[in-house]
């Protein structure tokens, strides 16, 4: 794996504490977040919902998996963008 690609794959791990803190502050389940499918670029990671047991969304049927949370690294700081699926798939039930 090329060094740049390896770096992109590890963005979630590099900013794990910031992501965990964001989840706690916004009543999101960090354990679910860290186990979600990830789509990443040079400066971002998108968490996506995919449940292979239900056959919902995925490469086999070419249905895109819903983006649950966008994590963007901008000049060393982490920014988050919730989507319409964030609370459905990451929200903590109280």
Phi and psi in degrees as GROMACS dihedral restraints (atoms count N, CA, C in turn):
[ dihedral_restraints ]
;  ai    aj    ak    al  type     phi  dphi    fc
    3     4     5     6     1   -66.1    20    10
    4     5     6     7     1   152.4    20    10
    6     7     8     9     1   -59.4    20    10
    7     8     9    10     1   -43.6    20    10
    9    10    11    12     1   -63.0    20    10
   10    11    12    13     1   -41.4    20    10
   12    13    14    15     1   -67.1    20    10
   13    14    15    16     1   -41.6    20    10
   15    16    17    18     1   -60.1    20    10
   16    17    18    19     1   -41.1    20    10
   18    19    20    21     1   -61.5    20    10
   19    20    21    22     1   -45.2    20    10
   21    22    23    24     1   -62.0    20    10
   22    23    24    25     1   -39.3    20    10
   24    25    26    27     1   -64.2    20    10
   25    26    27    28     1   -26.0    20    10
   27    28    29    30     1   -98.0    20    10
   28    29    30    31     1     4.5    20    10
   30    31    32    33     1   -55.7    20    10
   31    32    33    34     1   -42.3    20    10
   33    34    35    36     1   -60.5    20    10
   34    35    36    37     1   -46.2    20    10
   36    37    38    39     1   -66.2    20    10
   37    38    39    40     1   -37.6    20    10
   39    40    41    42     1   -64.4    20    10
   40    41    42    43     1   -34.2    20    10
   42    43    44    45     1  -112.1    20    10
   43    44    45    46     1    25.8    20    10
   45    46    47    48     1   -54.9    20    10
   46    47    48    49     1   -44.8    20    10
   48    49    50    51     1   -65.0    20    10
   49    50    51    52     1   -42.2    20    10
   51    52    53    54     1   -64.2    20    10
   52    53    54    55     1   -39.8    20    10
   54    55    56    57     1   -66.5    20    10
   55    56    57    58     1   -42.7    20    10
   57    58    59    60     1   -61.6    20    10
   58    59    60    61     1   -45.0    20    10
   60    61    62    63     1   -61.6    20    10
   61    62    63    64     1   -40.4    20    10
   63    64    65    66     1   -63.0    20    10
   64    65    66    67     1   -44.2    20    10
   66    67    68    69     1   -60.9    20    10
   67    68    69    70     1   -45.4    20    10
   69    70    71    72     1   -62.2    20    10
   70    71    72    73     1   -45.9    20    10
   72    73    74    75     1   -66.1    20    10
   73    74    75    76     1   -23.2    20    10
   75    76    77    78     1  -114.6    20    10
   76    77    78    79     1    19.5    20    10
   78    79    80    81     1    54.3    20    10
   79    80    81    82     1    46.4    20    10
   81    82    83    84     1  -113.4    20    10
   82    83    84    85     1   149.6    20    10
   84    85    86    87     1   -86.3    20    10
   85    86    87    88     1   104.4    20    10
   87    88    89    90     1   -64.6    20    10
   88    89    90    91     1   -35.2    20    10
   90    91    92    93     1   -61.5    20    10
   91    92    93    94     1   -41.0    20    10
   93    94    95    96     1   -66.8    20    10
   94    95    96    97     1   -41.9    20    10
   96    97    98    99     1   -59.2    20    10
   97    98    99   100     1   -45.5    20    10
   99   100   101   102     1   -71.8    20    10
  100   101   102   103     1   -14.4    20    10
  102   103   104   105     1  -102.2    20    10
  103   104   105   106     1     2.3    20    10
  105   106   107   108     1   -77.3    20    10
  106   107   108   109     1   159.1    20    10
  108   109   110   111     1   -63.4    20    10
  109   110   111   112     1   145.5    20    10
  111   112   113   114     1  -122.0    20    10
  112   113   114   115     1   137.3    20    10
  114   115   116   117     1  -119.9    20    10
  115   116   117   118     1   125.7    20    10
  117   118   119   120     1  -132.3    20    10
  118   119   120   121     1   156.5    20    10
  120   121   122   123     1  -128.9    20    10
  121   122   123   124     1  -163.7    20    10
  123   124   125   126     1   -64.0    20    10
  124   125   126   127     1   -38.8    20    10
  126   127   128   129     1  -127.2    20    10
  127   128   129   130     1    19.3    20    10
  129   130   131   132     1  -152.5    20    10
  130   131   132   133     1   159.4    20    10
  132   133   134   135     1  -136.3    20    10
  133   134   135   136     1   129.7    20    10
  135   136   137   138     1  -110.9    20    10
  136   137   138   139     1   126.7    20    10
  138   139   140   141     1   -89.5    20    10
  139   140   141   142     1   134.0    20    10
  141   142   143   144     1  -126.6    20    10
  142   143   144   145     1   146.4    20    10
  144   145   146   147     1   -89.1    20    10
  145   146   147   148     1   130.3    20    10
  147   148   149   150     1  -150.1    20    10
  148   149   150   151     1   125.4    20    10
  150   151   152   153     1  -119.6    20    10
  151   152   153   154     1    97.7    20    10
  153   154   155   156     1   -61.9    20    10
  154   155   156   157     1   -22.6    20    10
  156   157   158   159     1   -68.6    20    10
  157   158   159   160     1   -32.9    20    10
  159   160   161   162     1   -89.7    20    10
  160   161   162   163     1   -13.8    20    10
  162   163   164   165     1    72.5    20    10
  163   164   165   166     1    13.7    20    10
  165   166   167   168     1   -81.9    20    10
  166   167   168   169     1   129.8    20    10
  168   169   170   171     1    47.1    20    10
  169   170   171   172     1   142.1    20    10
  171   172   173   174     1   154.7    20    10
  172   173   174   175     1   176.2    20    10
  174   175   176   177     1   -67.3    20    10
  175   176   177   178     1   -30.5    20    10
  177   178   179   180     1   -63.8    20    10
  178   179   180   181     1   -39.2    20    10
  180   181   182   183     1  -107.5    20    10
  181   182   183   184     1     5.5    20    10
  183   184   185   186     1    61.7    20    10
  184   185   186   187     1    19.0    20    10
  186   187   188   189     1   -86.7    20    10
  187   188   189   190     1   124.6    20    10
  189   190   191   192     1   -67.7    20    10
  190   191   192   193     1   140.3    20    10
  192   193   194   195     1   -74.4    20    10
  193   194   195   196     1   137.3    20    10
  195   196   197   198     1   -62.0    20    10
  196   197   198   199     1   137.7    20    10
  198   199   200   201     1   -81.6    20    10
  199   200   201   202     1   123.3    20    10
  201   202   203   204     1   -97.3    20    10
  202   203   204   205     1   -40.2    20    10
  204   205   206   207     1  -152.6    20    10
  205   206   207   208     1   132.7    20    10
  207   208   209   210     1  -102.9    20    10
  208   209   210   211     1   130.7    20    10
  210   211   212   213     1  -120.0    20    10
  211   212   213   214     1   117.7    20    10
  213   214   215   216     1  -118.9    20    10
  214   215   216   217     1   129.7    20    10
  216   217   218   219     1  -100.0    20    10
  217   218   219   220     1   119.9    20    10
  219   220   221   222     1  -127.9    20    10
  220   221   222   223     1   107.8    20    10
  222   223   224   225     1    53.4    20    10
  223   224   225   226     1    42.3    20    10
  225   226   227   228     1    85.1    20    10
  226   227   228   229     1    -7.7    20    10
  228   229   230   231     1  -105.2    20    10
  229   230   231   232     1   152.9    20    10
  231   232   233   234     1  -105.1    20    10
  232   233   234   235     1   131.4    20    10
  234   235   236   237     1  -120.0    20    10
  235   236   237   238     1   149.9    20    10
  237   238   239   240     1  -125.4    20    10
  238   239   240   241     1   146.0    20    10
  240   241   242   243     1  -134.7    20    10
  241   242   243   244     1   116.0    20    10
  243   244   245   246     1   -80.7    20    10
  244   245   246   247     1   157.4    20    10
  246   247   248   249     1  -122.1    20    10
  247   248   249   250     1  -179.6    20    10
  249   250   251   252     1   -63.8    20    10
  250   251   252   253     1   -14.3    20    10
  252   253   254   255     1  -100.6    20    10
  253   254   255   256     1    -5.1    20    10
  255   256   257   258     1   -58.0    20    10
  256   257   258   259     1   -55.4    20    10
  258   259   260   261     1   -69.1    20    10
  259   260   261   262     1   -33.9    20    10
  261   262   263   264     1   -61.6    20    10
  262   263   264   265     1   -43.4    20    10
  264   265   266   267     1  -104.1    20    10
  265   266   267   268     1   -17.2    20    10
  267   268   269   270     1  -120.7    20    10
  268   269   270   271     1   -13.4    20    10
  270   271   272   273     1   -61.2    20    10
  271   272   273   274     1   138.3    20    10
  273   274   275   276     1   -82.5    20    10
  274   275   276   277     1   126.1    20    10
  276   277   278   279     1   -81.6    20    10
  277   278   279   280     1   125.9    20    10
